[in-house]
Amino acid sequence: MEVLLVGRWLLTVAVLAALAIPIAARLFRWTPGRGIGLAPILAVAILTTVGYWVGRVSFGVDALAAGLLVLGVGSLAASIDLEAARRGSLAIADDAFPADRRTAGSAAVVFLCAFALVLAIRAADPAIAAVGGEKFLDYSLLRSLLRAETLPPLDPWFAGETVNYYYGGHLAAALMTILSGVPPAYAYNLALATVYACLIAAVFELARGIAADRIDADPETADRNADDPEATDRIATGAGVATAVAVGLASNLATVRSLLARVGSGATAEAEPFHYWDASRVIEGTINEFPFFAFLNGDLHAHMMGAPFLVLGAALAYAYWRTSESALRRRRLLVFGAIPVLGGTIAVVHTWDLATLFGILWLAVAFAPARPLTLFPVGDVLPTGDGPSIGDVPPDDGESGVGVGPPRSVLRTEVERTGGAIAVTVVAAGIAGVLAAPFLLGASSGQEPALVPPDQRSGLGGLLTVHGAFLAAFLAFLAGRLVGTGPRTTGGDRSPSAGCGSLLVGVAAVVASGLLAGVPAIAVVVPPLVLGWVALRADRGANFETVLIVGGAGLVGLVEIVHLAEQAGPGRLNTVFKTYFQVWTLWGIAVGVVLAELWSRGFRGVTAGRTARVRRSAATVLPKGRTLARALVALLVVSTLPYAALALDAHFDRHDVGTLDATAFVAIEHPEEAPAIAWIDEHATREDVLLEAPGTTRSPEGLARAAEPGMYTWRANPASSLTGIPTVAGWDHEVGYRGVEPYERRVTAVDRAYAGTTVERVRTLDAYDVTYVWVGPTERERYGEDVAFDHLEGVSVATETDRVTVYRVDQDALPG
């Protein structure tokens, strides 16, 4: 039966992706597979966007049908040959589908392999256990959405109120659950595998597109590959595979550091056993998750589901980057249409990604060949003519080089480009803000920006452990880009050693100053940020991968300066947690492209934009051949993959459940509560309200006899979490969504209902319109073994097991 469920789910994904292929081909026609790897997440994004807006009026089948209709119409429109249509005939456009079956098939293989990996992981341990993650929250949101008639859905942990949390990813999972007809207990794990597969397929497609552009931009490589047409495809595919591994399997250096420490301590030393959790808690007071850890842990959480949407946004930004200045309509549609619409959806999926999306857009607009201000009507007064396109070699006139030409021209370039890009981004972000306003206006408040105290800044060792592998690759790559950017020699070319040397000396001085001042993050942030910016502005063979390098470095630096003060975690824990996941995604794409080039070309890299003499002089500075570069690539691979091997081995060694049913563990591990939960799930409706012990150690009036249950434990609200039926006061998470006072007010009311007077009990049942009361092991420990409600008028036993009694409340029969 489960094989059939998986088949139905995959068929659903395949149909959605197939509908999106023509749209992806139009948007991302520059990739070797014409965007086919981005088609799955594009389809999900369209379905989610339409489902969200229609769902605010009527959610469920209506919202799903509307989403499918828009996706189908868009697919049909993208498939039509417009030139033929203008001539009065109907034909399928040649570029509406991938031309090469092999490149299309490779993206499908990547998707299926990624899907199968997470599916195998979850089949071994499918449980939505409350310990060590947010599975109770994620599953309760999915169940609440599946019960919803309109959006936003009801909050399963705060009865009578709607969800005050980003739920767009769970919305996408709910729509796919409805479409496939798969039971939610299976859909949870299938959705998790789909998110991972969408992410890996998307980064694979984007990276091989960037890599292919880099090859096409280099005259030397293009000439060399003319006799071997498949060479470009091999290198581009290698970049895609490297990116898939970097994003999907690689880890930080914590594991290899630990392994080396064991070797250094000698064989007789007692080795601390490997635990997959340790690598996600490197920098003190923060969470440093990377994708493989997150998907191994198995939460269907917002920061994970937002990642493929962010990659889709980066791909749209790159689509703008590649669009010539003369294609004004397409550029405007991308910047003021597609990206803001996606941004409005990202706000609902994972609001933290919204700022990063527009940060990437800003960098793309600032460094793209097309001038930013031409997007506005005022651009008509600028000099006419097409801007440079990818692969153009600018004239060696000194205007684009570092330290060349009058300072005013450099400053003017920065003002026009950077300032113009800011103006464009503000307008685009404003459009997205309007689209996201219905969600943002109702989202949780109480988050305030605050400066990071000096004692909470990251240490150099932790930063290098988390980001060191990326930095090694990026600095080697950027050094190759910047050779030849110094002052002109007597021969007319730039001195490769003088320009690069002076720049590196300046960067080194800033890094040293930062270390002396006790701000070690400068050593991690400044080199890729400055060198990347210079390489982009000087047109030294840097492409969109360098935009991602600069963007990621900016994010790492930003969280060392400010954080959001909130209830979700002490200090900057949550800020670093959410931001670092984005950094890993962006840098993972960039590092795949970089590693592929280092492997195939060595440190010299792409030489487009340089005169022949500069290319020759660069060869005297950088190592000849590729041996050293390949050694670096091998070292980075060896140092970042042991985690995945050890974690998978430990996972399958500990777990062998053999099902995808996320709730199968309930009957096995909690047999005294399982029948009652199943009864609630079957008989209760979205209009019902469940009373159970709150998921907190709080008891404002001291009515609780024990501190249990707290959070992250089975005993915290299992009935509401597994069914989606709202409870009066759920997990302590609600403090972050509602504030301390509103949550504690409810906790007090629940405590009074279980341990107060009859009048207080009735008052709570009436005030929150309670229809079912849950009395199980948690309630008896928290309030006493003699907790009962059947003596109250209007309350009767609905179902009962040895340890659980569920009471039905007749609101009309309650005493006045």
Secondary structure, DSSP 8 states (H G I E B T S, - for coil): -HHHHHHHHHHHHHHHHHHHHHHHHHHSTTSTTTTGGGHHHHHHHHHHHHHHHHHTT--SHHHHHHHHHHHHHHHHHHHB-HHHHHTT---B-GGGS-S-HHHHHHHHHHHHHHHHHHHHHHHHS----STTSSHHHHHHHHHHHHH-SSSS-B-TTSTTSB--S--HHHHHHHHHHHHHT--HHHHHHHHHHHHHHHHHHHHHHHHHHHHHHHHHT-HHHHHHHTT-THHHHHHHHHHHHHHHHHHHT---THHHHHHHHHHHH-TTS------TTGGG--STTS----HHHHHHHT---HHHHHHHHHHHHHHHHHHHHHS-TT-HHHHHHIIIIIHHHHHHHHHHH-THHHHHHHHHHHHHHHHSSS-GGGGSGGGGGS--S----TT----SSSSSSTT-S-HHHHHHHHIIIIIHHHHHHHHHHHHHHHHHHHHHTTS----EEEE--GGGS--HHHHHHHHHHHHHHHHHHHHHHHTT-S-B-TTSSB-HHHHHHHHHHHHHHHHHHHHHTT-THHHHHHHHHHHHHHHHHTTSS--HHHHHHHHHHHHHHHTTTEEEE-TTSSTTHHHHHHHHHHHHHHHHHHHHHHHHHHHHHTTS---TT--HHHHHHHHHHS-SSSHHHHHHHHHHHHHHSHHHHHHHHHHHHH-------TTHHHHHH-TTTHHHHHHHHHH--TT--EE---BSS--TTS--SS----SSSTTSSHHHHHH---BSS-BTTHHHHH-HHHHHHHHHHHHHHHHS-HHHHHHHHHHTT--EEEE-HHHHHHH-TT---TTSTTEEEEEE-SS-EEEEE-GGGS--
